[in-house]
Each structure stands twice: as C-alpha cells, then as structure tokens.
C-alpha cells in the first residue's frame, strides 16, 4: 500500500502555498507521488502545473498529461467520476465511463471511483436505485473486453451508497469481478452507523475494495456508539484524519488481511476550518500519520 491524495486536496494545498492550481508544487510539499484525478464529463482533468484543465479526448491532451506526470515523477493512482445513474440519457453516462476506462490505459491506472448518485425529483427505493446502477454498470462491462483489467469502485457515498444493502445488490446484480468498492473510511460513520458497526461493515466489504478514500469525524463520546441521523452536524465534527474517531490502523489492517495492496487516498474535508499555515500542517500530518500506519 501507499499514500495518495485527491486532486481537490492537492489544489487546496497549492493555494495555501500561494501557487494556485500548481498540483506539482503541492505534491512536492506533501512528499507524495500518487494522485487521484477527477475525470469531468467533458473528458477533461485538472492540469498538474497550472490552474486549468487538460482535455483527454485527443492525442495532444494525453501526451500533455503524460509529460506533466513523467517530468515530475508522479502517477495517477485512480480517476474519479461523478455519475448519475438516473439520467434519462443513460448512453451518455455509460459512454463517459467507457471513455474513462480507455484513458486509464495510457497512464497505467487500474481504478476508477464510481459515484452511485441517483438524481431524481421523486423518492427512489433502495431496490430501484440498485437496479438503475446495476443496469448502467452491466452495460459498461458488456461493452468492454473482458481482458481489460480496470476496476470500477463504487464509493459508499451519499444516501444510497452508504446503505450496505444497496452495495450488496449492485455487486451481486452486476456479477463482474472488476466491480468493487471505493471504500471511504468516514462515510459509513457520516451516514449514522455506530462506531463498532462501521468496522464490521469494513470487514464485510474489504475483499471487494478496489480503491479508497480516507477522512475522519470526531463526535462527542456519548454519541459515538449510537445511531445518528445522516450527516449529523458533519461540518461541526469533521476532523483531520489523525484526530477523529475512526481508527485507521484498524481500517488498514482489515484491508491488508483482505489482500488490498493499492493506495490509501487522502480526502480530508476539515481543511476549511483552519488558516493557510494550519491547514498545511494538518495535511502534512495526515500524510505522515498514514505513512506511519503503512
């Protein structure tokens, strides 16, 4: 295993350093060489050197990102997508995922974070939401060759993705070993599960983990072992990774036992609470903490 960081976190660091958009400088400061890049719906990603984007639809954009990576000894550990599996134009959604899969081959990247968001104006049941997601993902796997070893990781994210029954249904209905989870260490806790149940859920899904996000929350002692409403006072209690209630030594040990050997990706959502210098210190400490656990 190794430590990586989401591009949004690296961009925050670059801004605190007074070098807005320069991910390269942020990675040097953090002493990391692996980054997760968001893959936008126009097939672009953030530039690593400047406050702008690179479009990866053509050879020119691919070569530009390859150069930015190789000249700075960086690698793309994963791509991240924000999907909508309730989109009326589902072909647009699945074609977008397939294009991202094709792009990964240029960068020796083997994981894509899938967001199980269902954007509708009506209430959708867990069964229906899982059915929408499964149908879209089956279509993707039907379109790509079986020898393509790119893994899609559904994140436990949002109203549906943090429901274990939703995750079980989608994994079983799709039935392809290239589909698994992007296991976010903080989101089940955010969803309201008591702390002890969070570790049990980690153990259940660990064999299916294809990618990770790590964040933390520090609740008052008296409510840590109680069921809470979704997102209970998150802005108040979100914390640096090394300070919160989630014991990441347990999280990492569970993943190790399950055979996971890819990146532990920093997604610290507490930085807004701190001044620039304080936030930089938090991110540096996040990195050293996680490297120490590995």
N, C-alpha and C positions, 0 to 999 in steps of 0.2 A: 504493500500500500504506500501511497504518497499523498501529500497535501496539495490541493489546487484551490482556486478561488473563482467565484463568478465574476464575469466582466463588470457587472454593476458595482461590485465591491472594489475592484481594482480602479475603476473610474472615480469612485469616491476618494480613494487614496490619492490618485493623481491630482484631484482638485485641491485636497488638503496640502499637497506638496507644492501647489502653485503652478502645476503643469497640466491643466485641464485636458482630459482626453488622451493623455500620453500613458497608455497602459504599460508600455515598456518600462518607463521610469518607476511606475508603481510596483511592477513585478521585481525590479531590482531592489527596491526598498524593502519589500516583503521577503526577499530571498526565496522566491518561488519560480518554477519554470513551467507550470501547467495551468491552463486557464479554460474555463467553460465560456463559450461564446454563444450569445443569443442569435438564433437564425430567424431573421424577420420574414414577414410574409411576402416581401418583395425580393427575397433571396439575398439580402444583404446581411453583413455582420459589422460590428464596430472595427474601425482601424485600430491597430495597436500603437500607432505612432502619433496620431493627430485626432482632433475632436471632429470626427466624421465617420463615414461608413464606406465599406467596400462591397460592391455588388458581385456576387459569385456566379452569375448566370453565364458568364463567358470566360474564356481562357485568360483574358487580361486580368480580371479580378482574382482568379485563382492564383495566378503567378505572383500578383502583388502581395497577397496574404502569405503565400509560401515564403516569399523573400522576407517579409516582416518577421515571420517566425524563425526562419533559419539564421538570419543575421543577428538575432538576439537570443539564440538558444532556447526558444520557447516552443511549446507544443499545445495543441488543442486537445484537452482530455475528453471533452464532450461538447455537443451542441445542445442548445436549449430552445424549445419551441413552446409557444402559447397557442394551443389548439382550441377549437370549438366544435365538439362532436354533435352539436345540434344545428349546425349550419345547413341551410337548405341546399346550398351548393356543396355537397359532400365531395364531389370530384375535385373541387378546388382544394379542399382540405387534404385529401389523400395525395394528390399530385404534389402538394407542398412538402409533405413528409417524404415522399419518394425522391424528390429533388434533393432534400437534405441528406438522405441516405447516399445518393450519388456523390455529393460533395465530400462526405466523410472519407471516401476512398483516396482523395488527394492528400489528406492530412493524417493518414494512418490513425483515424479516430474511430473508436468502436462503440460509442454510446451516444444516444440521443435522449434527452429528457423530454417526455411527453406530458402535457398538461391536460388532465381529464376534466376540463371545464365544459359544462353544459349551459350555454347562454340562451335561455328561453324566457318568455314573459309568463309562462304558466309553471305550476308546480310539477315536477317530474319525479316519479318514484325511483328508488334505487334500482329496481329491476329494469325500468325503461332506460334510465341513464346508462346502466351497464350494457344494455342492448345496443344503444346508439354507439357507444365507444367500441364495442366488440365488432360491430358491423364495419365501422371505418377501418379498424386495425386489421381485420381479416382481409379487407380489400387491398390494403398496403402489402401484406405478406403474399397475397395471390399474385401481385404484380412484380415482385422482385424475385430474383433467382435464389434458390434455396442455399446455394453455396456462399451467398453474401452474409458474412458474419458480423453484421452491425446489429447491436442490441438496442431495443427501444425500452426505456424505463419509465413507466407511469409513475408520476410523483404522487405520494399521499398528500394531496393539496386540495384545499377548498372543501366545500360542503359534501361532495360525493367521494372525492379521492381519499379522504381520511376515514371513510367508512370501510372497515375490513371486508364486509360482505360485498360491497361494490368491487373491491380489488379482487376478491376470490372469483367472483362471477366473470369479470373481464378476462382474467388469466385463463380460466377454465374454458370459456366460450371461444376464445381465440385459438388456444391449443397449439401455440408455436413457441418453441424454446427460446427464440430470440426476443420474446416479450417478457419483461420482468418489471422490477420496480426501480425507481429513483427514490431511495429511502431517506426521507427528510427526518432528521433526528428530533426536531422540535414540533413538527406539525400535529402528530397524534396528541401530544400534550396540549397544544393550542386548541385542538378540537374538543378537549374537555375530559380526556381519559385520565384517571388517577395515575400517579407516577408508577406504581407497581405494574399496572396493566400495560403501560407503554412498553416496558421491557419484554413482556410476554408477547406483545404484537411484533416487536422487533424479532424475537426468536422464531415466530411463525413464518415471517416473510423473508428472513435472512437468506435462505437458499435461492431466492428469486431476485436478489438485488443485483442490478446491472450498473448502478451509478448512485451517488449520494449527494445530499445537501446537509450541512450541519449548522444549527442555530441553537439558541437556548432561551429559557424563560425562568425567572426566579420568583415564584409565588410565595406568599406567606406560609409558614409551616402548617398552619391549621387547615389549609385547603389543598395541600399537595396530594393528599390521598383521597380526596373527594371528587365526585363527578361535578364538572363545571359546565356552564353554557359555552357554546362555541365562541372562541376568541375572547374569553373573559379578560377584560382590562389588559389586552395584549400590549398596547402602547406604554402602559404604565410599568409592566413587569418584564418586557423583553430585556434580555441582558447579554453581555458578552458571553461567548461560548464557554470560557473557562470559569464563569461565575454562577451559572444557572443550576437548576435542579437536575437536569439530565446529566447523568454520569457517563461521559463519553468514553471512559475506559471500559465500561460495560458494553456500550454500543459497539465499540471497535472489536472487543473480544468476541461478541456474538457474531459479527461479520467474519472475523478470522476463522472461527470454528466452522462457519458455513462455506468457507473456501473463497470468500471475496478477496480480490487482490488488486483492485483498481484504486481510484482516487477518493480521498475524503475532501469534499468540496466545501469551502467556507462560504456561508451565506449569513453573515452577521447583520441582523436588521436593527441593531441597537445603536449604530454609529451616530444617528441624528441627535442622540441625547448629549453628545459630547462636543467640545470645541475641537478645532482642527488638530491641535497638538495632542489632545487627549484621545481623539479618535484614531490617530496614527499609532499611538501607544497601545490602544485596545487591539487593533488589527495585528500589530507585531506580536502581542502577547497571545492572541488567538493562534497564530502560526506556530510559535514556539511551544505552546501547550499541546497542540495536536501532533507536532513532530515528536514531542517527548513521549506521547502515548503510543506512537508507532514504533 
